[in-house]
Amino acid sequence: MTTHSPTTHPTRSLPWMRILLWTAVGFTVLFSLGPVLWQVLTSIKTNDAITQTPVVYFPGLDQLTLDHYLDLFRRNRFYIYMGNSALVSVVSTVLCLGLGSPAAYALARLRVPGKQILLALVLVVTLFPYILLFLGLLELVRLLGWANNYLALIVPYTAINLPLTILVMRSFFQQLPRDLEDSAKVDGYNTLQMLQQILLPMTLPALVTTGILTFIFAWNEYLFALTFMTRESMKTIPVAAAQLGGTTLFEVPYGPLAAATVVGTLPLVLLVLFFQRRIVQGLTAGSVKG
């Protein structure tokens, strides 16, 4: 009489590593997007819903409104502040790229006397806290008569971001093969033509990445804009948002502040999403060789 041993089926173990991975990813996403989603939610809630106790996390349709956004543009003329921020940010970014790219190429490829000293100075300026320049810039703006002048913001923003632009672009120029430059010289290109027509198009990811970093700094900067621009029609978004007032002296305008935060952040989000591929290329270029 033969006996058959019971067949054992292999137990399927839970993929704990995959579960932990997705749990960590979900927690990171919620932790990062939580404040943003809360600001968006606050900006579309009525004042009663914002101040209600306990806190309303999921408001009903009767507790939603777009009045905070409408008041930004009707009562506070927020479009003027957006135009000021855009003007200062775009001009300073263009100046940084226009001045920093040739300087970076010169430090990367050309024989410049005292190159190592210049690179050390650029690095020191990059690491120097720009807030310590405030009193000196304030006196300089007063002497030049640049108060309530866009140059009072454009020039400091350009000077602060120029060293970073030079360092980033220099590293990209060093990664380009010299054969391209030799071939261009044989074809009759001078240095400026070779830089404009051949090298800069190849470093487009670096230009985009550096330009966006410069733009974000100029768009979000607060202290210089608060001090150098006292005229209401020349204020930038951070200053205008910080000075929003409520209907009474003792009221904190949570709804308008949240709406101003969303409106001020949305252009940066769209900019990063539009150039996402270029930014990734710029950040990862040079990490793998061969």
C-alpha positions in Angstrom: 0.0 0.0 0.0 1.6 3.2 -1.2 1.2 6.4 0.7 1.3 9.7 -1.0 2.9 12.6 0.8 0.8 15.7 0.7 2.0 18.1 -1.9 3.3 21.4 -0.5 2.5 24.5 -2.4 5.2 27.3 -2.2 3.8 30.2 -0.2 3.9 33.4 -2.0 5.8 35.9 0.1 4.6 39.5 0.0 7.0 41.8 -1.9 7.9 43.8 1.1 10.6 45.8 -0.6 8.3 47.0 -3.3 5.6 47.9 -0.7 8.2 49.8 1.4 9.4 51.6 -1.8 6.0 52.7 -2.9 5.1 53.7 0.7 8.2 55.9 0.8 7.4 57.4 -2.6 3.8 58.1 -1.5 4.9 59.7 1.7 7.5 61.9 0.0 5.0 63.1 -2.6 2.4 63.9 0.1 5.0 65.6 2.2 6.2 67.7 -0.7 2.8 68.5 -2.2 0.9 68.9 1.0 1.7 72.6 1.6 1.1 73.4 -2.1 -2.3 71.7 -2.1 -3.3 73.4 1.2 -2.4 76.8 -0.3 -4.5 76.0 -3.4 -7.4 74.8 -1.2 -7.2 77.9 1.0 -7.2 80.2 -2.0 -10.6 78.9 -3.2 -12.4 78.6 0.2 -14.6 81.3 1.5 -13.5 83.4 4.5 -16.0 81.6 6.7 -14.7 78.2 5.7 -11.1 79.3 6.2 -11.7 80.5 9.8 -14.1 77.8 10.7 -13.4 75.5 13.7 -12.7 72.6 13.3 -10.7 73.0 10.2 -12.5 72.3 6.9 -10.3 70.0 4.9 -12.9 69.0 2.3 -15.2 72.0 1.7 -18.5 71.7 0.0 -19.5 73.5 -3.2 -21.2 76.3 -1.1 -17.8 76.9 0.6 -15.8 77.4 -2.6 -15.2 80.8 -4.3 -12.9 82.5 -6.8 -13.4 85.9 -5.2 -9.8 85.9 -3.8 -8.3 85.6 -7.3 -10.7 88.2 -8.7 -9.8 90.7 -5.9 -6.1 90.2 -6.7 -6.6 91.7 -10.2 -9.5 94.0 -9.6 -8.7 95.6 -6.2 -5.0 95.0 -5.9 -3.9 95.2 -9.6 -1.7 92.2 -9.3 -1.1 92.1 -13.0 1.2 95.2 -12.5 3.3 93.4 -10.0 3.5 90.3 -12.2 4.7 92.5 -15.1 7.4 94.1 -12.9 8.7 90.7 -11.7 8.7 89.3 -15.3 10.6 92.4 -16.6 13.3 92.2 -13.9 13.6 88.5 -14.0 13.8 88.2 -17.8 16.3 91.0 -18.3 18.6 89.8 -15.5 18.5 86.3 -16.9 19.4 87.4 -20.4 22.2 89.5 -19.1 23.6 86.6 -17.0 23.6 84.2 -20.0 24.8 86.8 -22.4 27.8 87.9 -20.2 28.4 84.6 -18.4 28.6 82.3 -21.5 31.5 84.1 -23.2 33.3 84.5 -19.9 32.9 80.8 -19.2 34.2 79.8 -22.6 37.2 82.1 -22.1 38.0 80.5 -18.8 37.5 77.0 -20.2 39.4 77.2 -23.5 41.4 80.4 -24.0 44.7 81.3 -22.4 43.7 83.9 -20.0 46.4 85.4 -17.7 45.7 84.6 -14.1 42.9 82.1 -15.0 43.2 80.2 -11.7 43.0 83.3 -9.7 39.9 84.4 -11.6 38.3 81.0 -11.1 39.0 81.2 -7.3 37.5 84.7 -7.2 34.4 83.5 -9.0 34.0 80.6 -6.6 34.4 82.8 -3.6 31.8 85.2 -4.9 29.4 82.3 -5.5 29.8 81.1 -1.9 29.5 84.6 -0.5 26.1 85.3 1.2 24.5 88.0 -0.9 22.6 89.3 2.0 25.9 90.8 3.3 25.9 93.1 0.2 22.7 94.8 1.2 24.2 97.9 3.0 26.7 98.5 0.3 24.1 98.1 -2.5 21.8 100.5 -0.6 24.5 103.2 -0.5 25.3 102.6 -4.2 21.7 102.8 -5.2 21.4 106.1 -3.3 24.5 107.6 -4.9 23.5 106.6 -8.4 19.9 107.8 -7.9 18.5 104.3 -8.9 15.8 104.3 -6.2 12.5 103.2 -7.8 14.4 102.2 -10.9 14.4 98.8 -12.4 18.2 98.9 -12.7 18.4 98.8 -8.9 17.2 95.2 -9.1 18.5 94.1 -12.5 22.1 95.0 -11.8 22.4 93.3 -8.4 20.5 90.2 -9.6 22.8 89.9 -12.6 25.9 90.4 -10.5 24.8 87.8 -7.9 23.9 85.1 -10.4 26.8 85.7 -12.9 29.4 83.7 -11.0 27.1 80.6 -10.9 26.4 81.0 -14.6 30.2 81.1 -15.3 30.9 78.0 -13.3 28.1 75.9 -14.7 28.8 76.9 -18.3 32.5 76.5 -18.0 32.0 72.9 -16.9 29.9 72.2 -20.0 32.4 73.9 -22.4 35.2 71.7 -20.9 33.2 68.5 -21.8 32.9 69.5 -25.5 35.5 67.8 -27.8 38.2 70.2 -29.1 37.9 68.6 -32.5 34.8 70.7 -33.1 36.7 73.9 -32.4 39.6 72.9 -34.6 37.3 72.0 -37.5 35.5 75.3 -37.1 38.8 77.2 -37.2 39.8 75.4 -40.3 36.5 76.4 -41.9 37.2 80.1 -41.2 35.1 80.7 -38.0 36.5 83.2 -35.6 36.0 82.7 -31.8 32.7 84.7 -31.6 31.2 82.9 -34.6 32.2 79.5 -33.3 30.7 80.3 -29.9 27.4 81.6 -31.3 26.8 79.1 -34.1 28.4 75.9 -32.9 29.1 75.7 -29.2 26.2 77.5 -27.6 23.6 75.4 -29.4 25.3 72.3 -28.1 25.2 73.6 -24.5 21.5 74.4 -24.7 20.5 72.2 -21.7 23.1 74.1 -19.6 21.8 77.4 -20.8 18.2 76.4 -19.9 19.1 75.1 -16.5 21.2 78.1 -15.5 18.7 80.5 -16.9 15.8 78.9 -14.9 17.8 79.1 -11.7 18.6 82.7 -12.4 15.0 83.5 -13.2 13.7 81.8 -10.1 16.1 83.8 -7.9 15.1 87.1 -9.4 11.4 86.2 -9.3 11.4 85.3 -5.6 13.9 87.8 -4.2 12.3 89.9 -1.5 14.7 92.1 0.5 16.2 94.2 -2.4 12.8 94.6 -4.0 11.3 95.7 -0.7 14.0 98.3 -0.1 14.8 99.7 -3.5 11.3 99.9 -4.9 9.0 102.0 -2.7 6.7 103.2 -5.4 3.5 101.1 -5.5 3.5 100.7 -9.3 7.0 99.2 -9.3 6.7 96.6 -6.6 7.3 92.9 -7.5 5.2 89.9 -6.6 6.9 88.9 -3.3 6.6 92.4 -1.9 3.1 92.9 -3.1 2.0 89.6 -1.6 3.6 90.3 1.7 1.8 93.7 1.9 -1.7 92.5 1.1 -4.2 93.9 3.6 -7.6 92.7 4.8 -10.8 94.6 5.0 -10.0 95.7 8.6 -6.8 96.5 10.3 -6.8 93.4 12.5 -7.8 90.9 9.8 -5.2 88.5 8.3 -6.2 88.0 4.7 -5.5 84.3 4.5 -7.5 83.8 1.3 -5.9 86.6 -0.7 -2.4 85.6 0.6 -3.0 82.0 -0.6 -4.3 83.2 -4.0 -1.3 85.5 -4.4 1.1 82.6 -3.5 -0.6 80.4 -6.1 -0.5 83.1 -8.8 3.1 84.0 -8.0 4.2 80.3 -8.1 2.3 79.2 -11.2 4.6 80.8 -13.8 7.6 79.1 -12.2 5.8 75.7 -12.2 4.8 76.1 -15.9 8.3 77.2 -16.8 9.9 74.2 -15.2 7.4 71.8 -16.7 7.9 73.3 -20.2 11.7 72.9 -20.0 11.6 69.7 -18.0 13.5 67.7 -20.5 16.2 70.3 -21.0 16.6 70.7 -17.3 17.1 66.9 -16.8 19.7 66.9 -19.6 21.5 69.9 -18.1 21.6 68.3 -14.6 22.7 64.9 -15.8 25.1 65.8 -18.6 28.6 64.8 -17.9 27.6 62.3 -15.1 28.3 59.4 -17.5 31.3 59.3 -19.7 32.4 56.9 -22.3 
